[in-house]
Structures are given as C-alpha cells and as structure tokens.
Amino acid sequence: MKIALIGPAYPYRGGIAHHTNMLYTYLRRHGHEVDVVTFTRQYPQFLYPGQSQEEVGDAGDVAEAIPSVRLIDSINPLTWWRAARHIRNGGYDLHVFRWWLPFFGFSFGTIARILRRSRPGSILVILDNLFPHEKRPGDTLLTNYFFRHCDRAICQSSTVLEQLAKTYPQIPRTMLPHPVYENFGVAIDRDEARRSLGVAAGKVILFFGFVRRYKGLDRLLEAMPEIIRRVPGVHLLVVGEFFEDREPYLTTIRDGGVGDHVTIHDAYVPNEEVAGWFSAADMLVLPYHNATNSGIVQIGYNFAVPAIVTNVGSLSEVVLDGETGFVLDEATPEAIAGAVERMYGEGTRERFAANIVRERRRYSWDAFVEGIEKFVRAG
C-alpha cells in the first residue's frame, strides 16, 4: 500500500512522535510505501508547558531521524487546506491519523474531510486516547468534528476501544496493543548506569515521564516515608519535565523529610539517555490517578523493568499482577510501600524480568503492522 502518516513525528519529541517514527520504520520493512506529514507548529508556545517541542538528541537506534514533510500549523487553517491538497496529490491508498487530543480536531478533521472526498474509505485513525486526561471546554465539539470523517479506527487498549464503541458505534474498530518502544536501545550494566548518573543508592525506584497531575507523582511522594521505613536506603528518581508547578511536590518532599531519598531530574530526557535511567532502576512506580494505557510501561518492557501501577484504564492488561509487576486497587501510602517491599523480595524482580522478556513478544511492531494490514484488508 501507499500510506500517508499524519501527525507528530521527528523532529517532534514525545511518545506519540516516537510511535509514528517506529510505525514508519516497520511499515516500510513490510514493503509499504510510506510518507509522513507533520507540523510546522504543533502547539502555540503559550499552550505548551514544556521547554521545547522538538528533539534535543538523536532519534534512536531503531527509528532513525525519519524523513517528514512539515506542512500543518495547528492554528492556521490555510495550512490545513494546503496540506490536504499536498497529501491528496500523492495518491495514497490509506491516510493514517494519530489522535490523542481534541485540540487537533479542527485541523485534522478538515484535512480528513478533503482527503475522504477524493478517496472514500481511506481514513484510518490510531488512538492513544479518545478523551483527554485533562478535560477542557470544547473537547466534545472538536472530537465530534474529526471523528465524523473517520472510516475506521485502531485502539491500543480495551478501555479506549470500549469508549469508542459507545461514543461512535458506527466506526469499524479493532484493538492492537501498544508496541514496545525499541528505539531506546538495550539495557546496560546496572552498576555502570548508576555510576554514570551519580546514584550511590543500592536500591532505586523510578518515576519517568512528563509530570502531570493525573500521573500520580503526588501519591508516590506521599508514600515515600512509608517506603523508606519498609525498605531502608531506597532512592527515588523522578525523571521528566514538569508540566505544572513543582512547588506542591517539593513541599511534600520537605514535609515528609525524604529529601535525601529523592532526586528530581526536571528535564526532557534525550533518546540516547533513556537506557541509562531505566538500567539504573530496579522498578517503575506509576500510581496514576487515571489512564488509558502507558507508553512508559512499554519503555520499561523494552528494558525488562517491572512496574507497580494502579488499576486504572487498561494498565492491568499490560502489567500482569504478580507476573510482570504489581497492580494496586488502592494507591494508599501503605499499598504502594507494600508493593515496593514485595518487589524487593528474594528473586521477585528477576522472575518478573524473565516474564517480561517472554510477554513483550506480544507487543512487537511486526505484530502491530500485521494487525493494521489485516484490519484494512477486511474492509
């Protein structure tokens, strides 16, 4: 097939752009002709809380700095029509959009409407979320505008699949699990990783990714005094750019008296540095308030790092309780600390890591591409 991928991609940063890069790479490996159309401006700067929207390092070992055409300004309608004409003139069999935020409803919906007129049945959307984690006025209007122009949809969790079936039952849909992020390389020696990061602790837990309210860092910090009581000498690495005020988190650290046990790395991590942080960690702890799935867990799977997560969204489908990590029905300090303590039980982490190596075969990019091919052939 000749395929156009439309959405975030290199040089933009973040999990969805990485996903597009990997999808491009594997679609081409499966013999498809693929072009990527991305943004000239993804977000207006006043709406983006981070320091930069573009990559600050290499694209990664597997998904290289893929070629893309930068045409879409998210707030300039003239560029939407120009992009649609450019894509339409390419004569693609399939137009694949990425969906994660209603903000892009008008731009993507306009482009999809124009493409659909010239190529009926060609609009496929891959969803990370249907509804945003943080709701805003106008979300429903923007989402409806885009999805009225979609012909079929791929969801990456059963939670999103159920939401889509309830909200837009007329759209044919399937679920393909979110693949593992391979583009960050392979694990390195744990002691070497800790030395390079200046981490002297013998026991290290990791919270990774952009810091936003729904991700539950507040819960983890509130649990730290109890975690330290049960696992003396443990150290928490909080690694990722803060997308909100740091002060409430710092206050929790001070009030809990755990400052010597917490390191905050408030910055976006370039791709080539990701392996070091995950290799240094014994486990991920991600006590989300809400979620659909988590790309962070899939990075952890790449490095065979077990995770402690809350039972929200479809996290329990990926993190198998008692096999590849622990799933908490309650995220109290006692529950989080108890799971960390159990993870440090004799042989537990090693057993979970071995299980992850077996389990992650289900989340290969080849399987994801083959699922797309099958779904499209089925009409």
Disulfide bonds with the S-S distance in Angstrom:
none
